[in-house]
Structures are given as structure tokens and as C-alpha cells.
């Protein structure tokens, strides 16, 4: 049989190489999930990039169902995500190192029709906020990433909202922005201590009140990327940053290469990537989290992510 580099043993050269498994993925892996395409069709594809390099997205597999606006997070080995109109009660998971399709993880604590967010450290993940059909929720639910099971109640956000962004270091998860787009709600930043349970506390405010889903983090700093407001210029290229261990308002970091309406983001401990959104549907930008300045082009995805995509990585600041 061939080894993972495709080298064949002469005695088995007649065998079909395509029948053997793919080599495991290694390194700082970022995954993009589903979202809504140009025809407003919800997708279920998964693509991957290696965050430390520049390049285009590559096919990874597929979600269990098409999911738009789902909350997602990852440990060093697994990703988990849940919530959307096609299947508002279940969650799914997969392994970063193994190309393939996602499988069922467990049930959420309530029906989430999307517009929620996720964050995690290396052991526990949370899904916060979202659309429950009759309005928005303030619920935060959690799971142990290594164990496929139902989510449990963690506590509440400071206010019910949807279309918010989540990030984390090993201790805290932080949630910023949201809908409805009022100054009090969509500029708000909350935080929780991941290892405990309880309701969120106020962290501060974003530089611009907005709906936003793109975020990433190192062990010390979090970034919020892009977004949408109800006032001109509507679609935003803003990047804000915070120091996760403290509290306070966010600070201007720089600009994305394009304004990204409800795109998304993922990160390693050093680099954050923003992707999707109406203007940059297939493009990706990156920044170095420890510095400030404008983003640069990373590469291109194969799918068209106009809105509502999700993302996770095996190497963010919470791991």
C-alpha cells in the first residue's frame, strides 16, 4: 500500500491509491462553515486553510445539514457548531485533523434559528445569543468539547441579542456587538469566565455600534472585524481590539481590505482571518493580532459566503 506521501510498495502497485485514507491535517487549521450564498441558499460545505500560510480555501467535507448563522468553536482537536433554521435544536462536530463530514454532537438548550455565536477554551465551549423565532435570546449554553452530549445552561448575556461575535482566551469568553442595532445593544461587549457558570458581566463598548460576527483572539488580545449598521455606510471595514484580561471600551485597530457585512473570522494565537460578507464574499483578509494596522489579502474561498458563515480553529488564543 502507499504511504501518506503517495509512495507505493512495488508488490501492491496494482492497488487503487484513491482507496486509501488522506494524510491527517497538521498545523494551525482554520475551518469555514456553510453560510448563505448569492442565491440566498444555505450551504453545508466546510473548507480549510492553514492560518500561518497564505493561500486559498480547500474542501474539507460537509456539515450534517445546511447551517446559516450558527455558533461555532474549537479545541485543539475538535470543532463543534449548532443553530440554524434547518435544524435549530441539534449540534454537530468533527475532528480538525481528519477530512470528512460532521456528525451529530447533541441538543441545544433551546431552539436557535441562527445569528448566534460561539467561543471556547481547550475544554469547554459556549454558544450565546441568537434568533429564537419569536425574537432574540440572552441564553448562554455550554458543553464539554471532548464529550458528545447535550448542552447545558450556563447563564445569560446582559441583554438579549443576535448577530454578535465571540472570542476567548483560556479564562474568559467575550461577546461583542449585536442586533437590534441600538447604541445600547449593538455596541455592548460582555464577558464570562468559561470554567464557571453564571450570567455575563459588562466589559465595555465597541468603537461603532454594529452587528458583527467576525472575531479572533490571541491569549491576551481580542479583535472584532467588519459588521453592519442601519446607517450609512451600512457595511463596515472596521477592526477593533480589546485586552481580554481587563475591561473597557475597544480601540481602533485598522481596516479590512473591504467592508464585510456579517462576514466571520477565525484565528491562531498570532493571526486573525476575516472572510465573507457581501462585498468580500469569497475573499479572506488577515492581520497580526499583536500589532495594529490595516489588513492584507490572505486568499480566496471556493464558496460564495454572502452572509452568515461560521468558523473555528484548533489554535486560537483560548487553547
N, C-alpha and C positions, 0 to 999 in steps of 0.2 A: 504494500500500500504506500501511497505518497506520504511524506511528512508535511508539516504545515507550510513549508516553503515550496511545496509542489514537486519535490524530488521523488522520483519513482524507483522502487526496487525492481530490477530487471525481471525477476521471476513473476511479478504481478503487473507488468506493464499493460496487460490487456484490460485491466480493470478501469472502470469509468471514474475519472478523477472527480467529476461533479457529485458523485455519490458520497464523498467524504465530507466531514464537517468542516466549517470555516475555522480558521485560527481565531482564538479568543482576541477580542479587542483589548488593548492596554493603553495606559496613559490617562491624560485628563480629558475625559469623554463628556461631551455635551450633547443632549438629545433635544430635538424639536418635535412636538406632537401636534397633529391634527390642525384644528383651526377652520376658518371659513374661507373658501376660495372666491375667485372672481365671479362665479355664478351663484354665490351665496349658498353653496353646497358645503356641508360639514364633512371634513376629511377624517381619515383614521390612520394616515401614514405616519411613520416615525423616520426621521433622518438623524445622522450623527455627524459631528465634527470633532476633531482633536483641537482643543482650545488653545494649546500652546503653539500651534502652527497656523498658517493662513491657508484657506482652501475652501472648496465648495462642499455642500452637504452631500452625504452618501446614504443610500437606502439602508435602513436598519430592520424594518419589519412593519407591523401594523398593530393598532390598538384593537381591543375586543369589539368596540363599536365606534362609530364616528363621534368625536367629542369636540365641542367648541366651548371655550371659556372655562376649561377645567382647571382645578388646582393641582399642582404637581410639585414634587420634591424628590430628593435622592439622598441615599447614604453612599458610602464608598463602593457598595456592591449592587444595590437595588434602586430602582425608581418606582414611585407609586403615584397614581393620579386618580381623581374622581370628580364627578359632577358634570352634567350637561343635559340638554333636553332629550336626547335619545335614550339615556339611561341615568336618571337623576339620583338613583339610590346606591348603585354599586361603584366600586373602585377596582382598579386593575394594577398590575405590577409586572416588572420584568427585571432582567439582570443586565447591567451595563456591558459586561464582557461578552455577552452571547447575542449574536444577531438572531432575531426572531420576533414572534408576535407576543403581545401582552396577554396575561391570563388574569382571572378574577382574584381579587385580594380579599374583599369583604364589603360590608354595608356601611354607608354613612349614617350619621345620627338623624338626618332629615333629608328631604328631597331638595337637591340643589340643581337648578337648571342652567348652571354656568355662572360666569362673571365672579368666580371665587378665586382664591389664591392659596398657595402652599409655601411652606418653609420647613426646614429641618436642621437638626444636628446629626451626628453619626448614628444615633439610635432611635430617635423619636421624630415623627413628622406631624405637622398640623395643617389642616385646611380651614380657612377663615372666610367669613362673609359670603356673599353671593346672592343670586336671584332664586327665590323660593316660589315663584309663580304669582303669588299674591303681593309680592313686594320684595324687600331686601331683608337679609338676616344679619344678626350680630353674633351668631354662633361661631365658636371655635371648637373643632373636633380634633382628636389626636389618635395616633396608632403607634405601635412598636414596629419599626420598618422590617425587622427580621422575621416577624411572625404574621402570616396571613390570617387576618381576623377582622371582626367588625371594629369600626371606630368608636371611641367613647367621648363623652362630653368633657371639654377642657374648661370652658368658661365663655365669656362674652367680650366682643370688641366694645370700645367706649360708645359706639353708635352703629346702628345697622347700616350697612352699605355694601355695594357691589363694585366690580371693576376696580379692584385695588391690587397692589403689588406687595409681595412678601419676600423677605430675605432673612438671613440668620448668621450668627457666629455660633460657637459651641454652647453658649449660655442663653442667649436671647434670640427671639424671633421678633422682627419689626415689620409692621404693615403700614403702607402709606397710600394716600390718595383715595379716590372712590367716587361713586355715584349714589345719590343725586349730587350734581355739581354745584353745591353751595360752598361758600367760603368756609363754613364751619366743618363740613364733612369732607369735601374733596381735597382740602389741604392738610387734613389731620394725619398724624403719624402716631400709632400705638405700639406698645411693646409688651411682651410676656417673657417669663422665664420658662424655657422649654421643659426643664426637668420636673417642674411642679405642675399644678393645675390652679386655675383661678382666672378671674377676669383681667382684661388688659388695662394698662395704665397709659396715660397720655405721655408721649415722647416729645412732640413739638409739631411744627408745620412745615410743609413743602414750600419752596420759593414761589410756586404757582399752583393755585387750586386746580386740580385736574383729575380725570380718570386716568389711571396708569396701570400697566401690568408688567412692564419691563423693569427688572431689578437684578442685582447681583451683589456679592459681598466677598471681602477678604475676612480675616479673623478680627479685624479692627474697624473696617470702614464698609458702609453700605452705599449703593448707588441706585437711584431711580431714573429711568431713561424713557424719554418720549412721553406721549399722552395726548389727551383730548380735552378741550373745554367747549362750553356753549357760546363763547365769544370769540371774535377774530383774534388771532389767526386760526382758531379751531384746532388744527393738528399741530403738535409741538415737537421741536427737536431738543428740548431742554434735557440736561443731565444735572441732577442734584446729588450731593453726597452728605452723609452723616457719619459721626463716630458712634459706633453701636453701643459701646460701654457707657456712654454718657447719655444725657437727654438734651434736647434743644432743637432749634429750627435747622432745616437743611441749608446747605450753602451751594451756590452755583459752581459746577464742575467744568462745564463747557457745552458743546453742542454735538448732536449726532450729525451724520452726513446728510440725512433727510429727516423731515418731520414724520414721525411714526405714530399714526392714530391706532391706539390699542394694539401695538405690537407686543413683543415679550422679550425676556432676557434670561441669560444664564451666565455662570461664571466659574472660573477656577479661583484659587486663593489669590491670584495676581491679576487676572484679566477678566473683564466682563464683555459679553457679546449681546448686542441688541439686534433683533430681526423682526421682519414682518411689519404690519401696519400698511395703511392704504398706499402711501407714497413709496414705501420700500418693500413691497410685498415679497420679493424673492431675495433681497439683499441682506447682508449682515455687516454690522459695524463692530469695532472693538475699541476698548480703552484699557489703559493700565490703571488699576484701581488706586494705587498708592500716589499717583500724580494727579494733576488737573490739566485740562486741555480738551480740544475737540477730538472726536472720534475719527478713526480711519476705516477704510473698507477692509473687510475680512474675506468675503467670498460670496457665493450665491447658493441658495437652496434650490432643489429641483421642483418643489411645490410652491404654489402661489398662496401666501398667507396674508389675506387682506385684513383680517381681524381675528382675535380670539384664540390664537395659538397658545400652547403651553410649552414649558421647557423644564429640564432638570439636568444636573451634572453630578459626577461622582467625586468632585474635587473642590467644592465651594468652601467658603470660609467657616461653615459650620462643622466641617469634618476634620 
